[in-house]
Amino acid sequence: MTDLTVDDVRARLSTAIREVGGQKAFAQQAGVSAAYVNDVVKGRRAVGERVLAALDLRKVERFVSLRRDS
């Protein structure tokens, strides 16, 4: 399992969009609106579950210690 940043996910989304022929085509495959996909690409909206699923990704919440000894 590899940790990804939001920027990494957006980069993967941009690649997937290019591979399928555009935002509209990706949106149709993912079951979301093209406007939503555009907002995600531009950073105006968070990446949702359907887009993550289309990218074969899953959001996992993590907690980390801020102390060096833990």
Phi, psi and omega per residue, in radians:
M1 nan 2.314 -3.123
T2 -1.978 2.295 3.060
D3 -1.327 2.352 3.110
L4 -2.145 2.596 3.022
T5 -1.544 2.956 3.061
V6 -1.049 -0.674 3.104
D7 -1.104 -0.663 3.081
D8 -1.083 -0.746 -3.137
V9 -1.137 -0.744 3.115
R10 -1.110 -0.643 3.087
A11 -1.122 -0.728 3.084
R12 -1.127 -0.674 3.095
L13 -1.085 -0.800 3.131
S14 -1.048 -0.709 3.091
T15 -1.111 -0.796 3.134
A16 -1.088 -0.673 3.112
I17 -1.074 -0.807 3.109
R18 -1.073 -0.734 -3.075
E19 -1.139 -0.569 -3.112
V20 -1.652 -0.104 3.058
G21 1.783 0.262 3.030
G22 2.369 2.961 -3.098
Q23 -1.115 -0.685 -3.118
K24 -1.108 -0.776 3.133
A25 -1.123 -0.749 3.112
F26 -1.100 -0.775 -3.127
A27 -1.033 -0.757 3.121
Q28 -1.075 -0.751 3.133
Q29 -1.142 -0.631 -3.085
A30 -1.481 -0.246 -3.126
G31 1.364 0.573 3.110
V32 -2.280 3.006 3.136
S33 -1.419 2.658 3.080
A34 -1.110 -0.597 3.112
A35 -1.109 -0.691 3.103
Y36 -1.120 -0.800 3.123
V37 -1.021 -0.766 3.113
N38 -1.061 -0.738 3.115
D39 -1.107 -0.667 3.107
V40 -1.149 -0.803 3.140
V41 -1.032 -0.713 -3.106
K42 -1.409 -0.088 3.123
G43 1.427 0.243 -3.138
R44 -1.491 -0.343 3.134
R45 -2.376 2.726 3.119
A46 -1.317 2.707 3.089
V47 -1.329 2.120 -3.100
G48 -1.616 3.042 -3.067
E49 -1.047 -0.681 -3.118
R50 -1.174 -0.707 3.101
V51 -1.173 -0.761 3.100
L52 -1.035 -0.773 3.130
A53 -1.076 -0.708 3.123
A54 -1.121 -0.468 3.115
L55 -1.630 0.073 -3.090
D56 1.045 0.763 3.114
L57 -2.189 2.828 3.079
R58 -2.453 2.428 3.101
K59 -1.448 2.277 3.118
V60 -2.235 2.195 3.118
E61 -1.445 2.392 -3.129
R62 -2.203 2.633 3.022
F63 -2.162 2.375 3.138
V64 -2.288 2.594 3.120
S65 -1.378 2.432 3.081
L66 -1.565 -0.162 3.099
R67 -1.507 2.533 -3.140
R68 -1.282 -0.454 -3.058
D69 -1.521 -0.006 -3.081
S70 -1.979 nan nan
